[in-house]
Amino acid sequence: FVSRRVRCPLLIQTQMLSGSAKKKKAKKKSKQSDAESGRDKQLDLVLRSLDAPYVKPPPPSEEEKARRFNVGRNYNIGMFERHNEENHDLACKIAMKRHAMKMLPRNSKLKEAALEIDDSSPPLWRHIPVYTPPIKGFDTSQLRKEE
């Protein structure tokens, strides 16, 4: 049993070879395919991985099916609750803002200033989606070069 790792920009695949007969057959096939088709080894590797048969996972037991169903249902209920809470909160804030703007005196500088839209930057409390979770103790100011 020999393990050989082949690196490719699109794919990392481990090929398992056992016995000398399989090694010889694999070498002969790769030499023939390179010579006949004139293709790159990495392209052949990618094509073989794309043509590989799909291995179907074993079916889950009845107990596992019930557990997965309950997990999915609870997740769905939780997402509905979160969605409803966030939308209710936003609706209340919008209603309070409209009521407060109605209460301002007409034709005043205060009302004109309240009607202006501020697009400078998002508020600090707003969560911005990122690819990685936050790192505890990480400070971006340490990365900046002092001039």
Disulfide bonds with the S-S distance in Angstrom:
none
